[in-house]
Amino acid sequence: MRKIFTILYIAVAAIALVGCGADAAMKKGDKFYALGEYFDAANQYRKAYSQTPTKERDTRGKRALKMAECYRRINYTQKAIASYNNAIRYGQADSMTHFYLAQQLMKNGSYKEAAKEFQVQLDSMPGHRLARIGLRSAQQAPKWKEAGSQYTVRRENLFNSRRADYSPMLAGDEYEQLYFTSTRNQARGDELSGITGTKNGDIFMSQKDEKGKWQKPEVIDTELNSDFDEGACAFSPDSKTMYLTQCKTDPASPRYAQISTSKRSDAAWGSSTPLDITKDTLSSYAHPAVSPDGEWLYFTSDMPGGMGGLDIWRIRLTSNGMGGVENLGAPINTEGDEEFPTFRPNGDLYFSSNGHPGMGGLDIYIAKPDTSETGGWKIEHPGFPLNSQGDDFGMTFEGLRNQGFFSSNRGDGKGWDHIYSFVNPEIVQTVKGWVYEQEAYELPNALVYMVGNDGTNLKLSVKGDGSFTQEIKPNVDYVLLGTCKGYLNHKEQLRVEPVTESKEYVLQFPLASITAPVLIDNIFYDFDKATLRPESTVALDELIKLLNENPNVTIELSAHCDYRGPAAYNKALSQRRAEAVVSYLIEHGIEKDRLSPVGYGKDKPKTVRKKLTEKYAFLKEGDALSEDFIKKLNPEEQETCNQLNRRTEFIVLRTTYGMFDKEGKLKNPPKPKPAKEETTPSLEDDLF
């Protein structure tokens, strides 16, 4: 009898201890949940659930529901479905259980089951708008999947790890760098996140080699990454500023995402600085994206004043700081979540949402500017396989072509994201140009003005290598004007014809310096004479074009000889040659008083500029090719220098020719633009 009593006592004590253990686990789980540490909370709830007797149906159901909420938030889709079903089985479903279960079934690709659960939700809450959209999605998704699209999608395992890799972003003048976020083991810090169960995210970068092949990703080994969570980065148009999302750890309160900036010094990114978008410290700010013109910062936030869940907002970027926060409103934002805004360089806004009809989880949508009188945006769903039953987000584009990378957790049981490439073989016509100084290097501070007879009127900034790329349309005439402070303008014209495959037009914008002599290359004279040879007309006609494009400029046109021969004779010959060039220009419509011919003979030897040293290694920047300098060289080098000295060039004397009358007043002051144009201006009128 005593033995039986002892056994019963031990059993009761064990049950009591199990109950205490389950209660303790629930308290820990609730604490983790309050901090947003859903992975750790789920582990505690699962422990408590497993220790709860099956006969305690209400308790098991409540704990299953808490587990489900955690699994839903960390994308453990299968476990979330099982937990929601358990909560329903034990009669503990709340007002949103069937809706959330339906969403998880959508992410699992179980569209018929999802439709049933959405209908159950609507039966109890007929006005639930997101459930109604979900039901439409469950009915439409199989049709999208069957129809497919022109997109080709491929998982890029070189960039992926056994953890989460997401939010790719291309950078570099030739899109030769790929930045992305990863929670792989190489990320900084030793602790695992209580939110995801993995390391906090860091920003990694992969670089193309000389053959255009992507290399193994490496973590950015600067102060940019920290022990906190960094990721989802974007860049300013000049690539000098990085905007990124950062989540700092606080063991005593929930974490709120914030947007930070990092400046690039040479090739390295500095430590991040928080960006104060508003004074609200209880809202999250994440997923930055800069508009192609650099004037707006788009981001995701749950701040008050939105349409529900997470919305996409924007704030103006100016030289004096930021100002003017705006909610994008409908039709982009919904009662659901809108996240991960990004721009295709043509101005189309891409974002992800679970509040529009989709295939499950977050789907990618395209918002194109509405050119009608109503304005706003037109929303498009790009279909399958760009979208899937999982979360699809974080687009980045390789220039103007409809190809690049994105992230998705499709097919991953643990809900971890991976990087995919995409290609849509649409016909895209582009113009690519380089702006540089004649005889010298690129001009990264240049601007290109572009107008078209379809109403196009753009101001294009150039990249660090002096290049720009812009989409153009068939059957349109364009005029492009390259400009830079301290240089003369250069104009190019382009007629775009319809094509059957993508095409890129390439234009050069060599700008003449206002302060340095400008070589007129390929000017040829008869031997020992001042007669221009016929092959000189190409270069001279380019000079005429330049003077016509810059009508307020006067120049000194100079001819130079080498040191050999009598000095007086050479000077007279060079004077006649300069006058021959000026005569040609006058004959072709250039005003005589804009031109000053001067023959210098050997008096002004050429001064070497840096660009020339790349061609002739024996020369250094600043060398003056005088007679004494040349005679110290070997015969071959001497002949090279003599050829360089025999040249025709010009320098700018004035930039105000014809602008003022005799009284010093501006002849054609700017006039207010009339409310309604009586005539249609030409492209040149628009440009100049």
C-alpha positions as CSV (number, residue, x, y, z in Angstrom):
1,M,0.0,0.0,0.0
2,R,2.8,2.3,0.9
3,K,4.5,1.5,-2.4
4,I,1.4,2.3,-4.4
5,F,1.0,5.6,-2.5
6,T,4.6,6.5,-3.3
7,I,4.1,5.8,-7.0
8,L,1.0,8.0,-7.1
9,Y,2.8,10.7,-5.2
10,I,5.7,10.7,-7.7
11,A,3.2,10.8,-10.6
12,V,1.3,13.7,-9.2
13,A,4.5,15.6,-8.4
14,A,5.8,14.9,-12.0
15,I,2.6,16.3,-13.4
16,A,2.8,19.3,-11.2
17,L,6.5,19.9,-12.3
18,V,5.5,19.5,-15.9
19,G,2.7,22.0,-15.4
20,C,5.1,24.4,-13.7
21,G,7.6,23.9,-16.6
22,A,4.9,24.7,-19.2
23,D,3.8,27.8,-17.3
24,A,7.4,29.0,-17.0
25,A,7.9,28.4,-20.8
26,M,4.8,30.4,-21.5
27,K,6.0,33.3,-19.4
28,K,9.4,33.3,-21.2
29,G,7.6,33.0,-24.6
30,D,5.4,35.9,-23.8
31,K,8.4,38.0,-22.8
32,F,10.2,37.1,-26.1
33,Y,7.0,37.8,-28.1
34,A,6.7,41.3,-26.6
35,L,10.2,42.1,-27.7
36,G,9.5,40.8,-31.2
37,E,11.8,37.8,-30.8
38,Y,9.5,35.4,-32.5
39,F,11.9,32.5,-33.0
40,D,12.8,32.3,-29.3
41,A,9.1,32.8,-28.4
42,A,8.0,30.0,-30.7
43,N,10.5,27.6,-29.1
44,Q,9.1,28.4,-25.6
45,Y,5.5,28.0,-26.8
46,R,6.3,24.7,-28.5
47,K,7.9,23.5,-25.3
48,A,4.8,24.5,-23.3
49,Y,2.5,23.0,-25.9
50,S,4.3,19.6,-25.8
51,Q,4.1,19.6,-22.0
52,T,0.3,20.3,-22.0
53,P,-1.8,17.1,-21.6
54,T,-4.1,16.5,-24.6
55,K,-7.2,16.5,-22.3
56,E,-6.5,20.2,-21.6
57,R,-7.9,21.1,-24.9
58,D,-8.5,24.8,-24.3
59,T,-4.9,25.3,-23.0
60,R,-3.4,23.4,-25.9
61,G,-5.5,25.4,-28.4
62,K,-4.4,28.7,-26.9
63,R,-0.7,27.7,-26.9
64,A,-1.0,26.4,-30.5
65,L,-2.4,29.7,-31.6
66,K,0.5,31.6,-30.0
67,M,2.9,29.2,-31.7
68,A,1.2,29.8,-35.1
69,E,1.5,33.6,-34.7
70,C,5.2,33.3,-34.2
71,Y,5.7,30.8,-37.1
72,R,3.7,33.1,-39.4
73,R,5.9,36.0,-38.6
74,I,9.2,34.1,-39.3
75,N,7.9,32.4,-42.4
76,Y,7.9,28.9,-41.1
77,T,4.9,28.2,-43.3
78,Q,4.4,24.5,-42.7
79,K,4.6,24.8,-38.9
80,A,2.3,27.8,-39.0
81,I,-0.3,25.8,-40.9
82,A,-0.1,22.9,-38.5
83,S,-0.4,25.2,-35.5
84,Y,-3.4,27.1,-36.8
85,N,-5.1,23.9,-37.6
86,N,-4.5,22.7,-34.0
87,A,-5.9,25.9,-32.6
88,I,-9.0,25.4,-34.7
89,R,-9.2,21.7,-33.8
90,Y,-9.1,22.6,-30.1
91,G,-11.8,25.3,-30.6
92,Q,-9.5,28.3,-29.9
93,A,-9.6,30.1,-33.2
94,D,-9.9,33.9,-32.8
95,S,-11.5,36.4,-35.3
96,M,-8.4,36.3,-37.6
97,T,-7.3,32.7,-37.4
98,H,-9.0,31.5,-40.6
99,F,-7.6,34.5,-42.5
100,Y,-4.1,33.9,-41.3
101,L,-4.4,30.2,-42.0
102,A,-5.6,31.0,-45.5
103,Q,-2.6,33.3,-46.1
104,Q,-0.2,30.5,-45.0
105,L,-2.0,28.0,-47.3
106,M,-1.5,30.5,-50.2
107,K,2.2,30.6,-49.4
108,N,2.2,26.8,-49.5
109,G,0.6,26.8,-52.9
110,S,-2.6,25.1,-51.5
111,Y,-5.0,27.4,-53.3
112,K,-8.2,25.3,-53.0
113,E,-7.8,24.9,-49.2
114,A,-6.9,28.6,-49.0
115,A,-10.1,29.6,-50.8
116,K,-12.1,27.6,-48.3
117,E,-10.5,29.3,-45.3
118,F,-10.9,32.8,-46.9
119,Q,-14.6,31.9,-47.4
120,V,-14.9,30.9,-43.7
121,Q,-13.5,34.3,-42.8
122,L,-15.9,36.1,-45.0
123,D,-18.9,34.1,-43.6
124,S,-18.1,35.5,-40.2
125,M,-16.8,38.9,-41.4
126,P,-18.4,39.8,-44.7
127,G,-16.8,43.2,-44.8
128,H,-13.2,41.9,-44.4
129,R,-11.6,43.5,-47.5
130,L,-8.3,41.6,-47.4
131,A,-10.2,38.3,-47.1
132,R,-12.2,39.1,-50.2
133,I,-9.0,40.0,-52.1
134,G,-7.4,36.8,-50.8
135,L,-10.3,34.7,-52.1
136,R,-9.9,36.4,-55.5
137,S,-6.2,35.6,-55.3
138,A,-6.7,31.9,-54.5
139,Q,-9.0,31.7,-57.6
140,Q,-6.7,33.6,-59.9
141,A,-3.3,32.2,-58.8
142,P,-3.6,28.9,-60.6
143,K,-4.5,30.7,-63.8
144,W,-1.4,33.0,-63.5
145,K,0.8,29.9,-62.9
146,E,-0.7,28.1,-66.0
147,A,-0.4,31.2,-68.2
148,G,3.2,32.0,-67.3
149,S,4.9,35.0,-68.8
150,Q,8.0,36.1,-70.8
151,Y,10.1,36.2,-67.6
152,T,12.8,33.6,-67.1
153,V,13.9,33.1,-63.5
154,R,16.9,31.2,-62.2
155,R,18.2,30.6,-58.7
156,E,21.7,32.0,-58.4
157,N,23.5,29.6,-56.0
158,L,26.8,31.5,-56.2
159,F,25.2,34.3,-54.1
160,N,23.2,32.0,-51.8
161,S,24.0,30.3,-48.6
162,R,22.3,28.0,-46.1
163,R,20.7,31.0,-44.4
164,A,18.8,34.0,-45.7
165,D,20.2,36.0,-48.7
166,Y,18.0,38.9,-49.9
167,S,17.5,42.4,-51.2
168,P,20.1,42.4,-54.0
169,M,21.2,45.8,-55.4
170,L,23.4,46.3,-58.4
171,A,26.0,49.1,-58.4
172,G,29.0,50.4,-60.3
173,D,29.3,52.2,-63.7
174,E,28.9,48.9,-65.5
175,Y,26.7,47.2,-62.9
176,E,29.7,45.1,-61.9
177,Q,28.9,45.0,-58.2
178,L,26.1,43.2,-56.4
179,Y,25.3,44.1,-52.8
180,F,22.9,42.0,-50.8
181,T,22.0,41.1,-47.2
182,S,22.8,37.8,-45.7
183,T,22.6,36.0,-42.3
184,R,25.2,33.4,-43.3
185,N,27.8,32.3,-40.8
186,Q,30.3,34.9,-42.1
187,A,28.2,37.8,-40.8
188,R,29.7,39.7,-37.9
189,G,28.8,38.8,-34.3
190,D,28.5,35.6,-32.4
191,E,25.0,35.7,-31.1
192,L,21.9,34.4,-32.9
193,S,18.9,36.6,-33.4
194,G,16.0,35.9,-31.2
195,I,13.8,37.0,-34.1
196,T,15.0,34.6,-36.8
197,G,17.2,32.1,-35.0
198,T,20.1,33.1,-37.3
199,K,22.9,35.7,-37.2
200,N,21.9,39.3,-37.7
201,G,22.2,40.3,-41.3
202,D,25.2,42.0,-42.8
203,I,25.7,43.5,-46.2
204,F,27.8,41.4,-48.6
205,M,29.2,42.3,-52.0
206,S,30.1,40.3,-55.1
207,Q,32.3,41.7,-57.9
208,K,32.6,40.8,-61.6
209,D,36.1,39.9,-62.7
210,E,37.8,41.2,-65.9
211,K,35.9,38.5,-67.9
212,G,32.6,39.5,-66.5
213,K,32.2,36.5,-64.2
214,W,30.7,37.0,-60.7
215,Q,33.1,36.2,-57.9
216,K,32.4,34.7,-54.5
217,P,30.6,37.2,-52.2
218,E,32.5,38.8,-49.4
219,V,31.3,40.7,-46.3
220,I,31.9,44.4,-46.5
221,D,34.8,44.6,-44.1
222,T,34.4,48.2,-42.9
223,E,32.6,49.9,-40.1
224,L,29.4,49.8,-42.2
225,N,28.5,46.4,-40.8
226,S,28.1,46.0,-37.1
227,D,26.8,43.4,-34.6
228,F,23.3,44.8,-35.3
229,D,21.1,43.9,-38.3
230,E,22.0,45.7,-41.5
231,G,20.5,45.3,-44.9
232,A,18.2,46.3,-47.8
233,C,20.5,49.0,-49.2
234,A,20.1,51.4,-52.0
235,F,22.3,54.1,-53.6
236,S,22.1,57.7,-54.6
237,P,22.4,58.4,-58.4
238,D,26.0,59.5,-58.0
239,S,26.8,56.2,-56.0
240,K,28.4,58.2,-53.2
241,T,25.8,57.6,-50.6
242,M,24.3,54.3,-49.4
243,Y,20.9,54.2,-47.7
244,L,20.4,51.1,-45.6
245,T,18.0,49.5,-43.0
246,Q,19.4,49.0,-39.6
247,C,17.8,47.3,-36.5
248,K,19.7,47.8,-33.3
249,T,19.4,45.4,-30.4
250,D,17.7,46.4,-27.1
251,P,17.2,43.6,-24.6
252,A,14.5,45.5,-22.7
253,S,12.2,46.8,-25.4
254,P,11.0,46.1,-29.0
255,R,13.3,46.8,-31.9
256,Y,12.3,49.5,-34.4
257,A,14.0,49.5,-37.8
258,Q,15.6,52.7,-38.9
259,I,17.1,54.0,-42.1
260,S,20.8,55.0,-42.0
261,T,23.3,56.4,-44.5
262,S,26.9,55.7,-45.2
263,K,29.3,57.8,-47.3
264,R,31.9,56.3,-49.6
265,S,35.5,57.4,-49.3
266,D,37.5,56.2,-52.2
267,A,36.4,52.5,-52.5
268,A,35.3,52.0,-48.8
269,W,32.0,52.6,-47.1
270,G,32.1,54.4,-43.8
271,S,30.1,53.8,-40.6
272,S,26.4,54.4,-40.8
273,T,24.6,57.5,-39.5
274,P,20.9,57.3,-38.6
275,L,18.6,59.3,-40.8
276,D,15.9,61.3,-38.9
277,I,12.9,61.1,-41.2
278,T,10.4,62.1,-38.5
279,K,10.5,62.7,-34.7
280,D,8.4,59.5,-34.3
281,T,10.5,57.0,-32.3
282,L,7.9,54.3,-32.1
283,S,7.5,53.5,-35.8
284,S,9.7,51.5,-38.1
285,Y,11.5,53.0,-41.2
286,A,13.0,50.5,-43.6
287,H,13.7,49.5,-47.3
288,P,15.0,52.7,-48.7
289,A,15.0,53.5,-52.4
290,V,16.1,56.7,-54.2
291,S,14.1,57.9,-57.3
292,P,16.1,58.0,-60.5
293,D,16.3,61.8,-60.4
294,G,17.7,61.7,-56.9
295,E,15.0,64.0,-55.6
296,W,13.0,61.5,-53.4
297,L,13.7,58.9,-50.8
298,Y,11.0,56.2,-50.8
299,F,10.7,53.8,-47.8
300,T,8.4,51.5,-45.9
301,S,6.9,52.5,-42.6
302,D,4.1,51.7,-40.2
303,M,3.9,55.3,-39.0
304,P,0.5,56.8,-38.2
305,G,-1.5,58.2,-41.1
306,G,-1.0,55.2,-43.4
307,M,-3.7,53.0,-45.0
308,G,-3.0,49.9,-42.8
309,G,-0.1,47.6,-42.0
310,L,3.1,48.8,-43.7
311,D,2.8,51.5,-46.3
312,I,5.2,53.0,-48.8
313,W,6.1,56.7,-48.1
314,R,8.5,59.2,-49.6
315,I,10.4,62.3,-48.4
316,R,12.0,65.0,-50.6
317,L,15.8,65.1,-50.7
318,T,17.3,68.6,-51.1
319,S,20.7,70.2,-50.7
320,N,19.4,71.7,-47.5
321,G,18.2,68.4,-46.0
322,M,14.9,66.5,-46.1
323,G,11.4,67.7,-45.9
324,G,7.8,66.9,-46.8
325,V,6.9,63.3,-45.9
326,E,4.2,61.9,-48.2
327,N,2.1,58.7,-48.2
328,L,1.9,57.3,-51.7
329,G,-1.8,56.4,-51.1
330,A,-4.0,54.3,-53.3
331,P,-3.7,52.5,-55.6
332,I,-0.2,51.5,-54.4
333,N,-0.9,51.3,-50.6
334,T,-3.6,49.0,-49.2
335,E,-4.9,47.7,-45.9
336,G,-2.2,45.1,-46.2
337,D,1.6,45.5,-46.3
338,E,3.5,47.3,-49.0
339,E,7.3,46.9,-48.8
340,F,10.6,46.9,-50.7
341,P,10.2,49.8,-53.1
342,T,12.7,50.1,-55.9
343,F,13.0,51.8,-59.2
344,R,13.8,50.7,-62.7
345,P,15.9,53.5,-64.3
346,N,13.0,54.3,-66.7
347,G,10.9,55.5,-63.7
348,D,8.7,52.5,-63.1
349,L,8.3,51.8,-59.4
350,Y,8.5,48.2,-58.3
351,F,7.2,47.1,-54.8
352,S,6.0,44.1,-53.0
353,S,2.6,43.7,-51.3
354,N,0.2,41.2,-49.8
355,G,-2.7,43.6,-50.1
356,H,-3.3,43.3,-53.8
357,P,-4.5,40.1,-55.6
358,G,-1.4,37.8,-55.8
359,M,-0.1,34.3,-55.8
360,G,0.8,34.1,-52.1
361,G,2.9,35.9,-49.6
362,L,4.5,39.1,-50.9
363,D,4.1,39.5,-54.7
364,I,6.0,42.0,-56.9
365,Y,4.0,44.7,-58.6
366,I,4.9,47.4,-61.1
367,A,3.6,50.9,-60.6
368,K,3.9,52.9,-63.8
369,P,3.2,56.7,-64.0
370,D,-0.2,57.4,-65.4
371,T,0.2,59.8,-68.3
372,S,-3.5,60.6,-68.5
373,E,-5.0,63.8,-67.1
374,T,-5.8,62.1,-63.8
375,G,-2.2,61.2,-63.2
376,G,-1.2,58.9,-60.4
377,W,0.0,55.3,-60.9
378,K,-1.2,52.3,-62.9
379,I,-0.6,48.9,-61.1
380,E,0.5,45.8,-63.0
381,H,1.1,42.2,-61.8
382,P,3.9,40.6,-63.8
383,G,2.6,37.1,-63.3
384,F,4.5,33.8,-62.9
385,P,7.4,32.9,-62.6
386,L,8.6,36.3,-61.4
387,N,5.9,35.9,-58.7
388,S,5.3,32.6,-56.9
389,Q,3.4,31.3,-53.9
390,G,6.2,32.5,-51.6
391,D,7.5,36.0,-50.8
392,D,8.9,37.7,-53.9
393,F,10.6,41.1,-53.4
394,G,13.8,43.2,-53.7
395,M,14.2,43.9,-57.4
396,T,17.3,45.4,-58.9
397,F,18.0,46.1,-62.6
398,E,21.0,45.9,-64.9
399,G,20.6,49.3,-66.4
400,L,17.6,50.0,-68.6
401,R,17.2,46.4,-69.7
402,N,14.5,44.4,-68.0
403,Q,16.8,42.0,-66.3
404,G,18.6,41.7,-63.0
405,F,18.1,40.1,-59.6
406,F,15.4,39.7,-56.9
407,S,14.9,37.6,-53.8
408,S,12.3,34.9,-52.9
409,N,11.7,32.2,-50.3
410,R,9.8,30.0,-52.7
411,G,10.2,26.4,-52.0
412,D,12.2,26.9,-48.8
413,G,10.7,25.0,-45.9
414,K,12.3,27.3,-43.3
415,G,11.2,30.4,-45.1
416,W,14.7,31.6,-45.8
417,D,15.1,34.0,-48.7
418,H,17.5,33.4,-51.7
419,I,18.6,35.4,-54.6
420,Y,17.3,34.8,-58.1
421,S,18.1,36.3,-61.5
422,F,15.4,37.3,-64.0
423,V,15.2,38.2,-67.7
424,N,12.3,39.6,-69.6
425,P,13.4,39.8,-73.3
426,E,11.5,43.0,-74.1
427,I,12.7,45.4,-76.8
428,V,14.4,48.3,-75.3
429,Q,16.2,51.1,-77.2
430,T,18.7,53.2,-75.4
431,V,21.2,55.9,-76.0
432,K,24.6,55.8,-74.2
433,G,26.9,58.7,-74.2
434,W,30.2,59.8,-72.8
435,V,31.0,63.4,-71.9
436,Y,34.8,64.2,-71.7
437,E,37.2,67.0,-72.3
438,Q,38.9,67.0,-75.7
439,E,42.5,65.6,-75.2
440,A,41.7,64.7,-71.6
441,Y,39.5,62.7,-69.3
442,E,35.8,62.2,-68.5
443,L,33.8,65.0,-66.9
444,P,31.7,63.5,-64.0
445,N,30.2,66.9,-63.2
446,A,28.7,67.3,-66.7
447,L,25.0,67.5,-67.5
448,V,23.2,66.4,-70.7
449,Y,20.0,68.1,-71.7
450,M,17.8,65.9,-73.9
451,V,14.6,67.0,-75.7
452,G,12.5,65.1,-78.2
453,N,9.7,66.0,-80.5
454,D,7.4,63.7,-78.4
455,G,7.6,66.2,-75.5
456,T,10.6,64.6,-73.8
457,N,12.5,67.2,-71.8
458,L,15.2,65.7,-69.5
459,K,18.3,66.8,-67.6
460,L,20.6,63.8,-67.3
461,S,23.4,63.5,-64.8
462,V,26.5,61.5,-65.8
463,K,28.2,58.8,-63.8
464,G,31.8,58.8,-62.5
465,D,33.1,57.7,-65.8
466,G,31.3,60.6,-67.6
467,S,28.7,58.2,-69.1
468,F,24.9,58.2,-69.1
469,T,22.3,55.9,-70.4
470,Q,18.7,56.8,-71.2
471,E,15.8,54.9,-72.7
472,I,14.5,56.3,-76.0
473,K,11.4,55.7,-78.1
474,P,11.0,54.8,-81.8
475,N,9.9,57.4,-84.3
476,V,11.2,60.2,-82.2
477,D,13.8,62.9,-83.1
478,Y,16.1,63.8,-80.2
479,V,18.5,66.6,-79.6
480,L,21.1,66.1,-76.8
481,L,23.3,68.9,-75.5
482,G,26.4,68.1,-73.4
483,T,27.4,70.8,-70.9
484,C,29.9,71.4,-68.1
485,K,31.1,74.5,-66.3
486,G,34.3,75.7,-67.9
487,Y,33.7,74.0,-71.2
488,L,31.9,74.8,-74.5
489,N,28.7,72.9,-75.3
490,H,28.4,70.0,-77.7
491,K,25.2,69.0,-79.5
492,E,24.2,65.7,-81.0
493,Q,21.0,64.8,-82.9
494,L,19.4,61.4,-83.1
495,R,16.6,59.8,-85.0
496,V,15.2,56.6,-83.6
497,E,13.8,54.1,-86.0
498,P,11.6,51.1,-85.0
499,V,13.5,47.9,-84.5
500,T,12.8,44.2,-83.9
501,E,15.4,43.7,-81.2
502,S,17.0,45.8,-78.5
503,K,19.4,48.4,-79.7
504,E,21.8,50.9,-78.1
505,Y,23.0,54.1,-79.8
506,V,26.4,55.4,-78.7
507,L,27.2,59.1,-78.8
508,Q,30.4,61.0,-77.9
509,F,30.4,64.5,-76.3
510,P,33.9,65.9,-76.4
511,L,33.8,69.3,-74.7
512,A,36.3,72.0,-75.5
513,S,37.9,73.8,-72.5
514,I,37.4,77.5,-72.1
515,T,40.7,77.9,-70.3
516,A,43.1,75.5,-72.1
517,P,44.2,75.3,-75.8
518,V,42.1,72.9,-77.8
519,L,43.8,70.8,-80.5
520,I,42.1,70.7,-83.9
521,D,43.2,67.3,-85.0
522,N,43.7,66.2,-88.6
523,I,44.4,69.6,-90.2
524,F,46.7,69.0,-93.2
525,Y,48.5,71.5,-95.5
526,D,50.4,71.1,-98.7
527,F,54.1,70.7,-98.0
528,D,55.8,74.0,-97.1
529,K,52.6,75.8,-98.1
530,A,49.5,77.3,-96.4
531,T,47.1,75.5,-98.7
532,L,44.6,73.3,-96.9
533,R,44.4,69.8,-98.1
534,P,40.9,68.3,-98.9
535,E,41.1,65.8,-96.0
536,S,41.1,68.7,-93.6
537,T,37.5,69.5,-94.2
538,V,36.1,66.9,-91.8
539,A,37.9,68.5,-88.8
540,L,37.1,72.0,-90.0
541,D,33.4,71.3,-90.4
542,E,33.4,69.9,-86.8
543,L,34.9,73.3,-85.7
544,I,32.2,75.1,-87.6
545,K,29.6,73.0,-85.9
546,L,31.1,73.8,-82.5
547,L,31.1,77.5,-83.2
548,N,27.5,77.4,-84.3
549,E,26.5,75.6,-81.1
550,N,28.3,78.2,-79.0
551,P,27.4,81.5,-80.8
552,N,28.6,83.8,-78.0
553,V,32.2,82.5,-78.3
554,T,35.2,84.2,-80.0
555,I,38.4,82.3,-80.5
556,E,42.1,82.7,-81.3
557,L,43.0,80.3,-84.1
558,S,46.7,79.5,-83.9
559,A,49.1,77.5,-86.1
560,H,52.5,76.2,-84.8
561,C,55.7,74.7,-86.2
562,D,58.5,72.7,-84.9
563,Y,61.9,74.3,-84.1
564,R,63.6,73.3,-87.4
565,G,64.1,75.8,-90.1
566,P,64.5,79.6,-90.0
567,A,62.4,81.1,-87.2
568,A,61.1,84.1,-89.2
569,Y,60.1,81.9,-92.1
570,N,58.3,79.4,-89.9
571,K,56.4,82.2,-88.1
572,A,55.2,83.7,-91.4
573,L,54.2,80.2,-92.7
574,S,52.3,79.4,-89.6
575,Q,50.5,82.9,-89.8
576,R,49.4,82.1,-93.4
577,R,48.2,78.7,-92.3
578,A,46.1,80.2,-89.5
579,E,44.6,82.7,-91.9
580,A,43.8,79.9,-94.3
581,V,41.8,78.1,-91.6
582,V,40.0,81.4,-90.7
583,S,39.2,82.0,-94.3
584,Y,37.6,78.6,-94.6
585,L,35.5,79.3,-91.5
586,I,34.3,82.7,-92.8
587,E,33.4,81.2,-96.1
588,H,31.1,78.8,-94.2
589,G,29.2,81.4,-92.3
590,I,31.3,82.2,-89.2
591,E,31.5,85.9,-88.4
592,K,34.9,87.4,-89.1
593,D,35.1,89.3,-85.8
594,R,34.7,86.1,-83.9
595,L,38.1,84.8,-85.3
596,S,41.6,85.9,-84.6
597,P,44.3,84.1,-86.7
598,V,47.8,84.0,-85.1
599,G,50.9,82.2,-86.3
600,Y,53.3,81.4,-83.5
601,G,56.0,79.4,-85.4
602,K,58.1,77.7,-82.7
603,D,57.4,80.3,-80.0
604,K,54.8,78.3,-78.1
605,P,55.9,74.6,-77.8
606,K,53.2,72.2,-76.8
607,T,52.8,71.5,-73.0
608,V,52.1,67.9,-72.3
609,R,48.8,67.0,-70.5
610,K,48.3,63.9,-68.5
611,K,46.2,62.1,-71.1
612,L,49.1,62.3,-73.6
613,T,51.5,60.5,-71.1
614,E,49.3,57.3,-71.5
615,K,50.3,57.2,-75.2
616,Y,53.9,58.3,-74.8
617,A,55.5,56.9,-71.7
618,F,58.7,59.0,-72.1
619,L,56.7,62.2,-71.5
620,K,55.5,63.6,-68.2
621,E,52.6,65.9,-67.4
622,G,53.8,69.5,-67.7
623,D,56.7,68.9,-70.0
624,A,57.2,71.7,-72.5
625,L,58.4,70.4,-75.9
626,S,61.0,73.0,-76.4
627,E,64.1,72.7,-78.6
628,D,66.3,72.0,-75.6
629,F,63.9,69.4,-74.3
630,I,63.6,67.6,-77.6
631,K,67.4,67.5,-78.4
632,K,68.0,65.4,-75.2
633,L,65.8,62.6,-76.6
634,N,66.6,59.7,-78.9
635,P,65.8,60.3,-82.7
636,E,62.5,58.4,-82.6
637,E,61.3,60.4,-79.6
638,Q,62.5,63.6,-81.1
639,E,60.4,63.0,-84.2
640,T,57.3,62.3,-82.1
641,C,57.7,65.6,-80.2
642,N,58.2,67.5,-83.5
643,Q,55.0,66.1,-84.8
644,L,53.2,67.1,-81.6
645,N,54.5,70.7,-82.0
646,R,53.3,70.9,-85.6
647,R,49.6,71.6,-84.7
648,T,46.6,73.8,-85.2
649,E,44.6,74.8,-82.1
650,F,42.3,77.4,-80.7
651,I,41.7,79.1,-77.3
652,V,38.5,80.8,-76.2
653,L,38.9,84.6,-75.9
654,R,35.3,85.6,-75.0
655,T,32.0,83.9,-74.1
656,T,29.8,87.0,-74.4
657,Y,30.0,87.8,-78.1
658,G,26.8,89.4,-79.4
659,M,25.0,89.3,-76.1
660,F,25.1,93.0,-75.3
661,D,24.2,96.2,-77.2
662,K,26.3,99.4,-77.3
663,E,25.0,100.6,-74.0
664,G,26.0,97.3,-72.3
665,K,22.5,96.0,-72.0
666,L,21.5,92.4,-72.6
667,K,20.1,92.2,-76.1
668,N,17.7,89.3,-75.5
669,P,16.7,89.2,-71.8
670,P,14.6,86.2,-70.8
671,K,10.9,86.8,-71.2
672,P,8.0,85.3,-69.1
673,K,6.7,82.2,-70.8
674,P,3.1,82.9,-72.1
675,A,0.3,80.9,-70.6
676,K,-0.4,79.2,-73.9
677,E,2.1,78.8,-76.7
678,E,0.8,80.1,-80.1
679,T,3.3,78.0,-82.0
680,T,5.1,74.8,-81.5
681,P,8.8,75.5,-80.7
682,S,11.6,73.6,-82.4
683,L,13.8,71.1,-80.5
684,E,16.6,73.7,-80.6
685,D,14.3,76.3,-79.1
686,D,13.5,73.9,-76.2
687,L,17.2,73.0,-75.8
688,F,18.8,76.4,-75.9
